[in-house]
């Protein structure tokens, strides 16, 4: 059965991608499965210069999920290109670089650096991270700001496929989605984490040093499904679903509401083999559903 998916100029062998920030730079998961089997690898968010991230306690478990306040710690774009990218299976699996900029100029510089790198299949613009003081959601909560970032990256990236990652923390997700589509986005991915907090009643202290972090995991799946459904009904470009995906059934739920592909995130922390297992389960699940391919199932929700 053919599970290929087209996202902009990318042709994915299957709809399973790894979510940025949950799969390291890709190489960390080599002991758990064949990276060549993945639909795509979205690496840890990269900035122009290395970032130390937020200090102190940065992870806290919650019922049906987890909070993180990593703060986009990363080695910087140049170190990634030199130390990580050459060892990734980019000839077999598209490598997608998630970009983070504190301002428009940083986004532009990053995109220009990647424009002529044949090893890079696509760029995912991070305008949705809640764990940083500059950049992040400040671009993703306003349609005109989101569109401006997309326009600048799209122009600088030349022929690269550009995916815009949206925040759920907005008044109207459809307005943001339409704005970036009009600005030239090839695809939209959503959702990023939802701000939340956890506290210790005995110590009277927050569990995260940063106090507030991003909630991910099964707890946010219903919100993610709703937003993917709304956006898929609004735009004409492929939508990539993210949020609480932990099984092959979850994957098909997102496809049912209109997603072309999905990104699997927090679930990889509890089971590092999960993405590889789900890919193996795709044909069996499709047979159970009585479908011959993803196109006939996508967006077929009886609503």
C-alpha positions in Angstrom: 0.0 0.0 0.0 1.3 3.5 -0.9 1.6 5.8 2.1 3.5 8.6 0.3 2.6 12.2 1.1 3.5 15.4 -0.7 4.3 18.5 1.3 5.4 21.3 -0.9 8.4 20.0 -2.7 8.9 17.2 -0.3 7.7 13.6 -1.0 7.5 11.7 2.2 7.5 7.9 2.1 4.9 7.8 4.9 3.1 10.5 7.0 5.2 10.0 10.1 7.5 12.8 11.1 9.3 13.5 14.4 8.4 16.6 16.3 11.0 19.2 16.9 12.5 19.2 20.4 11.5 15.6 21.1 13.9 13.7 18.8 17.1 15.5 19.5 19.1 16.0 16.3 17.9 12.6 15.0 21.1 10.7 15.7 20.2 10.1 19.3 17.4 7.7 18.2 19.6 5.5 15.9 19.8 2.8 18.5 16.0 2.4 18.5 15.2 2.1 14.8 16.2 2.7 11.2 16.0 6.5 10.6 15.7 5.7 6.8 12.2 4.3 7.5 10.8 7.7 8.8 8.7 9.9 6.7 10.8 12.9 7.9 13.1 14.0 10.7 12.4 17.4 12.2 15.4 18.3 14.3 15.6 20.3 17.5 14.9 24.0 17.0 18.0 25.9 15.8 19.0 29.5 16.3 21.8 31.5 14.7 24.0 31.2 17.8 24.1 28.5 20.4 21.5 28.9 23.2 21.9 27.5 26.8 18.1 27.4 27.3 16.4 28.1 30.6 18.1 27.3 33.9 17.1 24.9 36.6 14.3 22.3 36.5 12.9 22.2 33.0 10.7 19.1 32.9 7.7 18.1 35.0 5.3 15.2 34.6 1.6 15.9 34.7 -1.5 13.7 34.5 -1.7 12.6 30.8 1.2 14.8 29.8 4.3 16.7 30.6 5.4 20.3 31.0 8.7 21.6 29.6 10.5 24.8 29.8 13.7 24.0 27.9 13.9 27.4 26.3 15.1 26.2 22.9 18.5 25.0 24.1 20.6 24.2 20.9 24.1 24.1 19.5 23.4 26.8 16.8 23.0 26.4 13.1 26.7 26.2 12.1 27.5 23.5 14.6 24.5 21.5 13.5 25.5 21.7 9.8 29.1 20.6 10.6 28.6 18.1 13.5 25.1 16.6 13.0 23.7 17.0 9.4 26.5 15.0 7.6 25.6 11.9 9.6 21.9 12.0 9.1 20.3 9.8 6.3 19.3 12.9 4.3 19.4 11.0 1.0 16.7 8.6 2.2 14.7 10.6 4.7 13.9 14.4 4.4 15.6 16.5 7.1 13.5 19.4 8.2 15.1 22.2 10.2 13.0 24.0 12.8 14.1 27.6 12.9 13.9 30.0 15.9 14.7 33.7 15.6 14.4 36.4 18.1 13.7 38.9 15.3 13.0 39.0 11.6 16.7 39.5 10.8 17.6 36.3 12.5 14.9 34.3 10.7 16.2 35.7 7.4 19.8 34.9 8.1 19.0 31.4 9.1 16.9 30.8 6.0 19.7 32.1 3.7 22.2 29.8 5.3 19.9 26.8 4.5 18.7 27.9 1.1 21.4 26.0 -0.9 22.0 23.1 1.4 20.9 20.0 -0.6 20.8 18.0 2.6 17.9 20.1 4.0 14.5 19.1 2.7 12.4 21.8 4.3 12.3 24.5 6.9 9.8 24.7 9.7 9.3 28.2 11.1 8.9 28.2 14.9 6.6 31.1 15.7 4.8 29.3 18.5 7.2 28.4 21.4 5.9 29.6 24.8 9.2 29.1 26.6 11.2 32.0 25.4 11.1 35.8 26.2 11.9 37.0 22.6 10.5 35.6 19.3 8.3 32.5 19.7 4.7 33.3 20.2 5.1 37.1 19.8 5.2 36.4 16.0 2.6 33.6 16.1 -0.3 35.4 17.8 -0.9 38.1 15.3 -1.8 37.4 11.6 0.2 40.2 10.2 3.3 39.4 12.2 3.0 35.7 11.3 2.7 36.6 7.7 5.7 38.8 7.7 7.9 36.1 9.2 6.7 33.7 6.6 7.2 36.1 3.7 10.8 36.8 4.8 11.7 33.2 5.3 10.0 32.0 2.1 12.0 34.6 0.0 15.3 33.8 1.7 14.8 30.1 1.6 14.4 30.2 -2.2 13.1 26.8 -3.4 13.0 25.1 0.0 9.6 23.9 1.3 8.5 26.2 4.2 6.2 24.9 7.0 4.9 27.3 9.6 4.3 25.9 13.1 1.4 27.5 14.8 0.6 28.2 18.4 -2.8 27.1 19.9 -2.6 30.2 22.2 -4.5 32.5 19.8 -8.0 34.0 19.5 -8.6 32.7 16.0 -6.3 29.9 14.7 -8.0 30.1 11.3 -7.0 33.7 10.8 -3.4 33.0 11.5 -3.4 29.9 9.2 -5.0 31.9 6.4 -2.5 34.7 6.8 0.6 32.5 6.5 -1.0 30.6 3.5 -1.4 34.0 1.8 2.2 34.8 2.7 3.5 31.8 0.8 3.6 28.9 3.3 3.8 25.5 1.7 2.3 23.8 4.7 1.1 24.5 8.3 2.0 22.4 11.3 0.0 22.6 14.6 -0.2 22.6 17.5 2.7 23.6 19.7 2.4 23.3 23.5 -0.1 25.0 25.7 1.2 27.1 28.7 0.6 25.5 32.0 2.2 25.0 35.4 2.7 22.4 38.2 3.4 23.1 41.9 4.4 21.1 44.9 1.9 21.6 47.8 4.5 20.5 50.4 7.4 22.8 49.4 5.1 25.5 48.1 7.4 25.7 45.1 6.7 25.5 41.3 8.0 22.3 39.8 9.6 24.3 37.0 12.2 26.9 37.7 10.7 29.0 35.0 7.3 28.5 36.8 5.3 28.2 33.5 6.1 25.7 30.8 4.5 24.1 27.7 2.1 21.3 28.2 2.3 18.4 25.7 1.1 14.8 25.5 -2.3 13.1 25.4 -3.9 15.8 27.5 -3.8 18.3 24.5 -4.9 15.9 21.8 -8.6 16.9 21.7 -7.5 20.6 21.4 -5.0 19.7 18.6 -7.6 17.6 16.7 -10.1 20.5 16.9 -7.6 23.0 15.6 -6.3 20.8 12.8 -9.9 20.2 11.7 -10.6 24.0 11.7 -7.4 24.8 9.8 -7.8 22.0 7.3 -11.2 23.4 6.5 -9.7 26.9 6.0 -6.6 26.5 3.9 -5.7 24.8 0.7 -2.2 23.8 1.7 -1.2 20.5 3.5 -1.7 20.5 7.2 0.5 18.5 9.6 -1.1 17.5 12.9 0.8 17.5 16.2 -0.4 16.9 19.8 -0.7 13.8 21.9 -0.1 11.3 19.2 0.9 8.0 20.8 -0.6 5.2 18.6 -1.4 4.4 15.0 -5.1 5.1 15.8 -4.2 8.6 16.8 -2.4 9.1 13.5 -5.5 8.1 11.6 -7.7 10.4 13.7 -5.6 13.3 12.6 -5.8 12.2 9.0 -9.6 11.8 9.3 -9.9 15.5 10.3 -7.8 16.6 7.4 -4.1 16.2 8.2 -1.7 15.1 5.4 0.9 14.0 7.9 1.7 14.0 11.7 4.5 14.8 14.0 5.1 12.5 17.0 6.6 14.3 20.0 6.3 13.6 23.7 5.4 10.0 23.3 9.0 9.3 22.1 10.2 10.1 25.6 8.3 7.2 27.1 8.9 4.8 24.2 11.8 5.8 21.9 10.8 3.0 19.5 7.3 4.4 19.0 7.7 6.2 15.7 9.2 3.1 14.1 6.5 0.8 15.5 3.7 3.1 14.2 5.2 3.0 10.7 5.1 -0.8 10.8 1.4 -0.7 11.9 0.2 1.7 9.1 -0.8 -1.1 6.6 -2.6 -3.2 9.3 -4.6 -0.1 10.4 -5.5 0.8 6.9 -6.7 -2.7 6.3 -8.9 -2.5 9.4 -10.4 0.7 8.2 -11.1 -0.8 4.8 -9.1 1.9 2.9 -6.6 1.5 0.1 -4.7 4.8 0.8 -4.6 8.0 2.8 -6.2 10.2 0.2 -9.6 8.5 0.4 -9.6 8.7 4.2 -8.2 12.2 4.6 -10.9 14.7 5.7 -13.7 12.2 5.4 -15.1 12.8 8.8 -18.9 12.5 8.9 -19.7 15.9 10.3 
